[in-house]
């Protein structure tokens, strides 16, 4: 059994060592394709792989066509929009993610972005504090729960909206459930986005929704850039000089945001939510363990395709 780790942006060495230990202990072979610069290299490497571990690398129909022996692909991380799920299903390949492994890293970054924004991007002027502010958590999954945990340490009052999460789960974490996005945005000074990019959510964070926020509203996006309707958010921020937007996913219209909203907008040069040594290690080793569990026990708990 051959497990291929194909990472254009490699795992840390300690993560690779951990993956190797899991894979070889199970009696499987580990192959590495790191820092590849051409898709052809990936197509060649997957030819005889039974399992594949990736990070942000794209697994599309062409890759799956080349991977004749492939039975499982695991995205080391929560998001999996870089895997063509329909093509994976058509090729009888199980696609998985590793939910929860990056959650604390993303949550800490979200709070870090909040602090920076309310302190006026650290420009030396007087800002405000997070204590006493109402925080709206849009989607109460693994990351959202960690955001609530940390935010309560800041003295924030936490609210959440998640159509798929029971009220009891939120109440158990001392988070106030609301029952529509409109209600969440109307009530909260800060909104932290944790929704996936789906047909339902893409472009859903728009002028009408964000425009409901109280004066001084702050929108924090550590989810996906596709959920933001950029042109409508720009239009709103032009009308309302009190709204700020900070994100670790650079928008398509980054140059326009930077030009128009100096001091009210910040984006990291590339996605940074899961970029910690701990998250890197956790997600990689989890991916290896899930592959072994799949082959040994048939466990498909984290399967994301049908």
N, C-alpha and C positions, 0 to 999 in steps of 0.2 A: 504494500500500500504506500503510495507516494503522496506526501502533503507538500504543496508548493506555497511558499510565502512570496507573493508578488507585490512589492511596494515601491512605487516611484519615489515616495517619501518614506525612507526606511524607519523601522522600529528602532528604538534604542538597543544597544548591544545586550543589556541585561534582559530586555523583553525577548529578544531572539534566543538568548540562552535558556530562558524559561520555556519558550515554545519548543525548542529542541528537546529539552528534558522531558516534557509531556509526550511529544510525538515519538521519540526514540524509546521511552519506557514502555510504550504501547506496542513496540516492535515495528513501527513504521519508519519509512525513509523521509527525511526532511530535505527539501530543495529550496534555495533562495534565489530570487531575482530582485535585486535592489538597485535603486537609482537608474532604472532603465529609461532610455530616452526615445524609444520608438515602439509603436504598438506591435510591430513585427517581432520584436524580442519577446513580448508577452505571448503572442500567438504561437511562437515556437516552444516556449517554456511550458505551456499548458497542455501540450500534445499528449503527454502520458501521465498527467496528474489525476489522482483519484479525488483529491480535496484541494481547495484553494482558500488561502487567507489573504484578504486585501484590506487596505485602508480606504483612501479616497479614489482608488484606481477603478476605472470603468470596466464592467463586465457586461458586454452587449452580445447580440446574436452572433457576431463574427467571432468573438472570443469563445463562446459556447460551441460554435460549429467546430472550432479547432480542437476543443477539449473533449476528445472522443471518450475518454475514460472517466470524466468528471461526474461525481455523484453529489458533491456538496460544495458550496461556496459560502464562506463566512466573512461578513464585513465586521472588522474589529472596530466597533463603535455603535452608536445608536441609529444614526441616519443610514438609509440604504437606498437612496434615490440614484446612486451610481450603479446599481444592479438592474438590468432589464428583467423584471420579475416574470413577465409573460414569456419571454424567451427562455428563461430558466425553467419554467413549468413545461414548456413545449419540449425542452431537452431532457425532461425528467431529472432535473438537478434541484436539490433542496437548497434554498437560499435562507441564510440566517443573519441576524445581527447579534450584538452582545449588549443588550440593554442594561443600563445601570452602571456600567464600568467607568464611564466618563462623567457621570452625573455630578459629583462633587466639584470636579474641575470646572465644568460649565457654570455651575451655580456660583462658585467663588468669582469667576470672571464677571458674571452678571452683576454681582454686588460691587465689584471693583469699578465697573463702568458707571454704576449709579453714583458711587462716591465721587468719582471724577467729574461727572456731569453736574451734580448739585454744588460742587466746589468750583464751578465755572472753569472746568478743564485745567485747573491748577494755574490760572493766569495771574494769581496774586491779588485778585479782588475778593471782596467778601461774598461768600456763598450762603447756602443753607445746610441744614442737617437732615439726615434720614429719620432720626428719632421722631416718632409721632406722625410720620407720613403714612398714608394709606397705600399699600402695595397691592396691585392686582396681578395675580399670576394666571396667565392665559394658557391653560393646559396643566393639569396637576399630575404629571407622570413622575418618573424618577428625578428628573432635573427640577421640576417645579417644587417637589417636596423638599429637596435640598435647599432651594432658594428660600422657602418658607422658614426652614430651620435656622439658616444663617440670618435672615432678615429680622427674625424675632430677637436675635441677639443685639441687633441695632436698635431695638425698641420700635420697630415698624408694626403697623396693624395690617394683618394679611387677609386678603380676600382671594378667591379663586373661582374661575369658571372652567368647567370641563364637562362636556355633555356625556362623557363616557365614565365619569368617576362619581360614585355615590357620595352624597352629602356626608354620610357617617365617616368616610375616610378623611375628608377635610376637617370635620369637626374634631376628630380624634387628634389631629395635629394642631388644634387651636387656630384653624383657618376658617374664615366665614365663607360659606358657599353662596354663590349667586347663580342665577339660572339663565343668563344670556350674556353675550359679549357686550351688548349695549349697556346693560346694568353695571358690568365690571368697569367699563371705561368711564361711565358717568360718575362712579363712586370714588375712583382712585387717582392719587397724585402721580404715581409711578406705575407703569405697566411693564411687566417682563414677559416676553413672548417665548413660548416653548412648544408651539404647534408644529407638526410636520408639514411638509409641502405636499399637499394632495390636491386633487381636482376641486375639492370643496374649499380648501384654505388658500389656494394661490390667489394673490391680489386681494385677499379679503380684508387686510388691514389698510383701510382706505380713509379718505377725508371725512366721510360721515361718522365713522367709528372713532377715529382718533380725535376728531373735533368735539366729541362729547366730554373729553377730559377737562377737569377744572383748570383754572389759571395756573400757569407754571408747570403744566403737565410734562412728564418725561417718559419717552418710549424707549425701551431697551430691547434689542433684538439679538439673541444668541441662538436663534432657531435656524431659519432659512431665509435667504433674501427674496425668494419667489413669493413669500406670503405678503410682502409689502407692495402696495400699489404706489410706486415711486412718484409718478407724476402728480397723483392726488395728494400725497404727503408733502411734496414740494409746494403745491398750491396752498395747502393748509398752513404750512410754516411761513409762507409769504404773507398770509392774512393775519396770522397770530404769532407775534414776535416773542410770545412767552413759551412756546413749545420747543422742546429739545429732543433730538434723536441721536442715540449712540448704539453702535452695533459692532459685532466682530465678523460681519459678512459684508464686504465692500459692495455697495449698490452699483448697478449698471451706471447710474447717473451720479457717481461719486464726485466728479469734477463740478457738476452743477450744485450739488449740496454744499461742497466746500466753498465755492465762490459766493453763494447766496447767504450761507448761514454760519459764518465764522463765529466761533464761540458757542454755537448752539448745536453743533453736529460733530461727531467723531466716528471714524471707522478704522479698524485695524487693517494693515496692508493685506492680510490673508486670514482665513478662519482660524481662530485661536482657542475656542472653547475647550477642546480636548487636548490642547498642547501642553501637557505637563508630563513629567517623567512617570508619575504614579499612574495616570490614566493610560498612558502609552503601554506600560507594563501590564496593567490590569486587563485591558481590552485584548491584547495579543495573547496572553495566557488563557483567558476565557475562551477565545476563539479556538485555540488548540484543544482545550478540554471538551468543548462542545463537539468538535469533530470526532474525537475518540469516543465520546459517549454515543454519538450517532452510529458509528460503525460497530461498537461493541453491544450497545443496548437498544439501538433503533430510536433513540430519544430525539424528537423533533420539536421540543418545547418552544424554541425561539425561531421557528420557521416563519418567514414573512411572505412566502408565495404560496399559492394554492396547490 
